[in-house]
Amino acid sequence: MTNGVVQLAIFCAVIVALTPIIGGYMFRVYTGERTFLTPVLAPVERVLYRLIGVNPDAGQHWTRYALSMLLLHFVGLFVFYMVLRLQDVLPLNPRDVPAFDPALAFSTAASFVTNTDWQAYSGETQISYLSQMIAITVQNFLSAGIGMAIAIAVIRGFVGRQIKTLGNFYVDLTRSVLYILLPIAIISSIVMVWQGTPQNFSDYVTAETLEGGKQVIAQGPVASQASIKMLGTNGGGFFNANNAHPYENPTPITNFLQLVLVLLIPAGLTYTFGKMAGNTRQGWAIFSAMGVLFVLALVTVYWAETQGNPLLSNLPIDQAGNMEGKEVRFGVANSALSGNVTTVTSAGAPNSMHDSFTPIGGFVLLMNIHIGEIIFGGVGSGLFGMMYYVLLTVFLAGLMVGRSPEYLGKKIEAKEIKLSMLALFTLTIGMIGVPALAIILPSSSSSIQHAGPHGLSELLYAYGSATGNNGSSFAGFNSGTPFHLTAMGLCMLLGRFGFSIPILAIAGTLGAKRTALPSANTFSTHTPLFVGLLIGVIFIIGGLTIFPALALGPLAEFFEMLAGHSF
């Protein structure tokens, strides 16, 4: 166990060390300052603006910024859908895999366009190399870049003084992809190829097993997709087993690298926020709240998995902890770390089966997703998701002391609070409302594999993952029915747009306001007191919303396990 604790501590230390480095770099990129890549990429950037007809100096009102974002999303959705529907007649299809049916094509397109990457198909048997590249990999860049662009626009609104625009969506997106995502993805892809991840267009290989059987092993451009799926917190695997597959994640080095990539940008954006606000302590306060919640979740998951299952405690197989559904090469520590990292963010690419975690371990993973994935969260979406809770914390703190709430010198009024609650309510609809409907319909409830509370956990995880744009699954749940494919696809769109559009509206209203100078009565938002209040609000509003449902799922299963019952 000591070895595992050391590994987890090293990982956390690396994230803390990299946060100001990547955060400072992103600050320079988005403010137009010169970087070491400017001599190479600035000419490319200018050419791209001319090709798409964008004036990089023209700002956009929040409404136009949001419309530009929606337009690109729906164009991407249409193109993605058509590629999957026509992949049987398109090139780079060495195994002649057929086209997707309409419901599966819609669900998959909605999944990747919204940065969810829920996969109701098997990557190595149902999708061509061309579809992997021009549909999945391209959207992995675009959906991540869009999230980062929205986050930067939101920061401008929060820190700006009487501004009418939030920047230019196409400029922010171009810089996100060109200066940040693409260079890091290229370097990490090279490292993964060095470690054994394939990057080719070769036909599938047929191997003979030790038992004398035949096994068909897929090849393809794996490394290029695996790097951006983690860096962009996308999570869509090239193979069905995702990060547990030895081609996508062949060694402990790639495992560590990929998990660092997941948190790299979400953590760095907190520092970028502080730099753009002119006070890095503001960014570190948000990072601290995220970090405390992350460590609490990680410690709980690791402890639960090392305890194992008391029903198996007398068996030698359980002496190392709960190894069911985990890769031996990663062990309990790295499986717990992966489970936590991929649920506090929108990565959804675990290296083990969450369905096989202990009830308490599964409870934490479910809670990570259902509070909105704001513990670092997805690239961009984690930061602006956390801002909802920041506004609510400031508002509640103001009520406690009888003063008008302010954040960064801006008065927080009823409009901002109403929009914040609207965004959080949309998550509740998808995460609790739609599963409640699904469980009473025989045609949809039959998709649940296990009986009892574990089956409820499967359902809650599926729709929490879809609405929270996470993409991982509890396994065992059959999402391939027309009802679930359609309902989950709509939940993905709801979770993406119902969460991003209100925050742009809030940024627009805050940006137009005057900034008041701090006084002796100003509530400080970069102190340990504020961090503690923020964590409390997250638990009260985010946690208690889903707690009753989770009490009937993993918590009920935990107490049944202690009583000697299994499902």
Salt bridges, closest charged atoms under 4 A:
GLU45 OE2 - ARG175 NE 2.83
ASP172 OD2 - ARG156 NH1 2.83
ASP203 OD1 - ARG95 NE 3.23
GLU208 OE1 - LYS214 NZ 3.97
GLU248 OE1 - LYS229 NZ 2.36
GLU305 OE1 - LYS326 NZ 2.77
GLU327 OE1 - ARG329 NE 2.65
ASP355 OD1 - HIS454 NE2 2.60
GLU413 OE1 - LYS513 NZ 3.02
GLU416 OE2 - LYS513 NZ 3.13
GLU458 OE2 - HIS450 ND1 2.45
GLU557 OE1 - HIS454 ND1 3.03
GLU560 OE1 - HIS565 ND1 2.53
